[in-house]
Amino acid sequence: KQWYQTQSTGNDCYCWICHHTGNMLCCERCPRVFHIKCVPLTEEPDDDWICPCCAHLEECKKLGDRSKCCRTNLAKMLPYALDRMSSSGTEAFQQPVTTEVAPNYFDFVHYPMDMGTLRQKAKAGVWQCTQHFLDNARWILHNCIIFNGGKSRLTALARTVYNVCQHEMLEISLCPDCFLNSCTADKDWFTRVCKKTHRLVWAKLRGFPFWPAKVLQRQGQQIDVRFFGQHERAWVHESNTLDISEEPPAGYRNK
């Protein structure tokens, strides 16, 4: 098993989780390295080890034609996600870092990444699934922490970019059609029929009347809904929802 000490192995120098150095468990498929305690594992694995990122990618590839279809749709959606990630102040992450800007950058950064590269690979259909894209977008944050430190202004911006990326990938995962429709300028996007069937409900928040909403996901007795009208999102308890009906429930107030 490879325990990383120098870049001669072709892997990164810094743990993917905590961003510190030390004795590392090297992934056999990608440059990422991990402390055993950060994976977490209780002991060194016996066989050639692949990291959680690569393990997820392998599962995605097993989908075959479905994965190919997913890549095609993802290539359409990721440019919108990248646009939302590219807010004001993120110019430093739009193009590759050069030695003219940071002469010693590649002494620390093994696998550079930027949003321009993410965009080019999205256009080429490289990203297999939302998690594959997210795992590669995280290189921007990882590299920024390594080179600039965890408390720098640039690192704070990189965290914001990554948080936006997480949000966008979750939205795509919940319903690709809703995501793509929301990126259009059409006012009726929310009422368009999705390939995924959404349960329609009357949902009630404390202090507000019942209001029609679309269910996006469920966790236990909590339901994630998006309301018709202004498209606000909220988690509501199952007891505060009713299946949609032609007649509104008591407490409904028309606006």
Backbone hydrogen bonds, N-H to C=O, Kabsch-Sander energy under -0.5 kcal/mol:
donor,donor_aa,acceptor,acceptor_aa,energy
4,Y,2,Q,-0.6
4,Y,24,M,-1.3
9,T,6,T,-1.0
10,G,7,Q,-1.6
12,D,31,P,-3.3
15,C,20,H,-2.9
16,W,33,V,-2.8
19,H,15,C,-1.7
24,M,4,Y,-0.6
25,L,34,F,-3.6
26,C,2,Q,-1.2
26,C,24,M,-0.6
27,C,32,R,-2.0
28,E,49,W,-2.0
33,V,14,Y,-0.5
34,F,25,L,-1.9
38,C,35,H,-1.0
39,V,35,H,-1.0
39,V,36,I,-0.7
41,L,36,I,-2.7
55,A,51,C,-2.5
56,H,52,P,-2.1
57,L,53,C,-1.8
58,E,54,C,-2.3
59,E,55,A,-1.7
60,C,56,H,-2.0
61,K,57,L,-2.2
62,K,58,E,-1.4
63,L,60,C,-1.5
64,G,61,K,-1.7
66,R,63,L,-1.7
68,K,64,G,-1.9
69,C,65,D,-2.4
70,C,66,R,-2.2
71,R,67,S,-2.4
72,T,68,K,-1.9
73,N,69,C,-2.2
74,L,70,C,-2.7
75,A,71,R,-2.1
76,K,72,T,-0.7
76,K,73,N,-0.7
77,M,73,N,-1.4
78,L,74,L,-2.9
80,Y,77,M,-0.9
81,A,77,M,-1.5
82,L,78,L,-3.0
83,D,79,P,-1.9
84,R,80,Y,-1.8
85,M,81,A,-1.6
86,S,82,L,-1.1
87,S,85,M,-1.2
90,T,87,S,-1.7
93,F,90,T,-1.9
94,Q,91,E,-1.5
95,Q,91,E,-0.5
102,A,98,T,-2.5
105,Y,102,A,-2.1
107,D,104,N,-1.5
108,F,104,N,-0.5
108,F,105,Y,-1.5
109,V,105,Y,-2.4
110,H,108,F,-0.6
115,M,93,F,-3.3
116,G,94,Q,-1.0
118,L,114,D,-2.1
119,R,115,M,-2.2
120,Q,116,G,-2.3
121,K,117,T,-2.4
122,A,118,L,-1.8
123,K,119,R,-2.3
124,A,120,Q,-1.6
125,G,122,A,-1.2
126,V,121,K,-2.8
133,F,129,C,-1.9
134,L,130,T,-2.6
135,D,131,Q,-2.9
136,N,132,H,-1.4
137,A,133,F,-2.5
138,R,134,L,-1.6
139,W,136,N,-1.1
140,I,137,A,-1.4
141,L,137,A,-0.7
142,H,138,R,-2.9
143,N,139,W,-3.0
144,C,140,I,-1.7
145,I,141,L,-2.5
146,I,142,H,-2.2
147,F,143,N,-2.6
148,N,144,C,-2.7
149,G,144,C,-0.6
149,G,145,I,-1.5
152,S,149,G,-1.0
156,A,152,S,-1.8
157,L,153,R,-1.9
158,A,154,L,-2.5
159,R,155,T,-2.3
160,T,156,A,-1.7
161,V,157,L,-2.4
162,Y,158,A,-2.3
163,N,159,R,-2.6
164,V,160,T,-2.4
165,C,161,V,-2.2
166,Q,162,Y,-2.6
167,H,163,N,-2.1
168,E,164,V,-2.7
169,M,165,C,-2.6
170,L,166,Q,-2.1
171,E,167,H,-2.2
172,I,168,E,-2.2
173,S,169,M,-2.3
174,L,170,L,-2.4
175,C,171,E,-1.8
179,F,175,C,-2.3
180,L,176,P,-2.7
181,N,177,D,-3.0
182,S,178,C,-2.3
183,C,179,F,-1.0
183,C,180,L,-0.6
184,T,181,N,-1.3
189,W,186,D,-1.1
191,T,188,D,-1.3
192,R,189,W,-1.1
201,V,213,A,-2.3
202,W,242,L,-3.3
203,A,201,V,-0.6
203,A,211,W,-2.8
204,K,240,N,-2.0
208,F,205,L,-2.4
211,W,203,A,-2.1
213,A,201,V,-2.7
214,K,226,R,-2.7
215,V,199,R,-2.7
216,L,224,D,-3.1
217,Q,224,D,-1.1
219,Q,222,Q,-2.8
222,Q,219,Q,-2.2
223,I,236,V,-3.1
224,D,217,Q,-2.6
225,V,223,I,-0.7
225,V,234,A,-2.8
226,R,214,K,-2.3
227,F,232,E,-2.8
228,F,212,P,-2.3
230,Q,228,F,-0.8
231,H,227,F,-0.9
234,A,225,V,-2.0
236,V,223,I,-2.7
236,V,234,A,-0.5
238,E,221,Q,-2.7
240,N,237,H,-2.5
241,T,238,E,-1.6
242,L,202,W,-2.2
244,I,200,L,-2.1
252,Y,249,P,-1.7
253,R,210,F,-0.5
